[in-house]
Amino acid sequence: MDETWTEATETITTDGATVSAATTITFIRVNRLFVSSSGTYSASGLGGTNEADITVETTGGVDLATIPAKDGQTTIGFYTVPVGKTLYVDEVIIGVAGLKPATVKMFQRLDADDTTVPVQGRRLVSNFGELSGNVVIPYKYTISFPEKTDIIFTGMAATGSSKVFVEWYSILVDN
C-alpha cells in the first residue's frame, strides 16, 4: 500500500547481484511480493524462480519483506486491509509440520495508520489452540475487518520448533 493506504503495485527489476533501483511509489505496507519473471528455465519445473532470498527494504535499510529462495513469493503471516475496503474471512486452514504441536493465533490491530502514542493495541481474534497436522476452521459467521486493520498470525511450538503454515479464504470488497 502507498502512503495513502491505497493498494499499489510496482514492478522492480533485480539482477541477483546488485541492489535494484528505488521504487517510484512510497510503500507503507507490503502484503505480497512475487517473482513475475525469471532468467532461468527448467524442463523439470524446478527453475523459473528466485535462486536466493530477495529482500525488499526501505531506503533507510529497514526490511519490509523477503521472498525465500525458490519460493517465488513472500510467505508473510501478516496482511493490512487497504483504505476503502473491508476484508471478510470465511475459513482458515492451518498446518503444523513435524511431531511437535504448535499454538496458532490470529490477531488484529485497528487503525494501523494511527502512529501517535498510545497506539491501538493488538487484540486476539482467534486462538486456534495447540494443533498438529492440518486443520480446517470454517467460520459459521464470516469475520470482517475494516480498512487500515493489520491482521497477524502467530505460531509457537509447545517445545522445540515446528513449521506452521496458514491459508485463509477471504474476499476483499469495496466499501
N, C-alpha and C positions, 0 to 999 in steps of 0.2 A: 504494500500500500504506500501511496505517496504521502506527502506531509499534510494533505487534507483528509487522510484516511480513506481515500478512494482507491478502488482496485486499479493497479497499474502493472504493465508488463514491459519488459525491455530485453532485447537480445544482446548478450555480451559475448564477444569473440575472445576465446582463450587459445593459447598455443601450447599449453602444457609445460612451458618452461619459464615464462615471464609473467609479470603482473598484467592483467587486462587493462584496457582503457577504462577511465571512470565512466559511470553511468550518467545519463543526462537527466534522470529522474532522481529526486531526493526520496529515498525509501525510508519509512519509519518502521515497517514490519515486513518480514518475508514469510509468506505462508507456504510457498513451494518453489523450488528450483529444479530444473531438469535439463538434461543434455538433449538438445534438439537435433544436433548432427555431430558426427564424429569422423575423424580422419582414418579410421580403421574399419576393415570389413573382415568378416569371418564366415565361411560357409557353415560352420558349426553353430552359428548363432551366439557365440560367446564374445565376439568382438562388437564393435559399433557403439562403444560407450567409453566412459572415462576410466583410464588405466590407474589413476591415482586419485586421492582425495582432491576435491575442488572446494576451496574455502572462499566465501564471499564476505568481505569486510568493509567497514566504513573507511572513509579517507583518514580517520583518526586511528585506524588499526583495530577496531572492535569487530570481532567475528559476528556475522549475522546468521550464517547458516553454512553447512558443509554437505556436499554431495559425496557420500562414501565411495571409495574406489569400486568400480564395476557395478554400482547400483543404478546409475543413470538418473537418479533423482534424490532429493533430500528425504530423510526419514525422521521428520520432526513430530514430536508429540505435543504440538502447540498450534493453535490457529487463532486468528483475530478476525472478527466479523467486520467487514468494511462498512463505511458510512452509507446510510440509505438502504441497508439490507437487514434481514432477520434470518438467522440460521435455525432450521428445525431438524433435530436429531431423532431418528426413528429407531435405530438399532446400533449397538456396539458389539464388535467381535474382538475378543481378547485371546491371545495365545501365549502360553508360557512354555518355552522350550527347556528341556532338561529335567532332572529329577527333583529340583528344589522348587517348591511353590513360591508365588510372589503375590503380594498385596497390591492391587491396582486401584487407583482413584482418579476421578475426574473433578477438576476444579474450574471455577470461573472467577474472573476479575472484571467487574463492570467499570465503565468509564475509563478505559485504558488510556485515553488521551489526557486524563487529569493527572498531571505530574506534580501538582502542588501538595506539599506535605500538610496534613496527613492524606495519603492516597487511599483509594478503596482497597480493602483487604481481599486477599484470595479466599474464596469460600468453597467448601466442599459441595459438589453437586451429587456425586455418586461414589460410594465406597463399595467396590465390587467384591471386596474381601480377599481372602487367600485363595488363589486359583492355581490349578495345574492343567496342562493340556489346552485344548481350545474350548472356549465358552462363548455362546451367542446370547446376548442380553437384549431382547426386544422390549421397547418401552410401550406399555399399554396406552399411555398418553404421550404424544410427541413432546419432547423438551424443546423450548425455544430460547434463543439467545439474541438479545438486541444488538444493534450496531455498536461498534467500539468495545466489544466484550472479548477478553482473552479467554481461551479455553485451553486448559493444560491437563495432560495426562501424566501420571507418575506411576512407576512400578518399583517395588522394593522386595527383594528376596528375603525370605524368613531367615535364612542362613546362607552364607556363601554368595554365589551370584547365579542369576538366571537371565535368559534373554526373553524380553517381553515385546509383543507386537500388539498394536491396537488398530483396528479399522472401524470406521463408523459410516453409517449410511445416513445421509442428511440431504437437505435441499436448502439452497440459498435463494431467498426471494426478495424482490424489491419491496420496499415499504410503501 
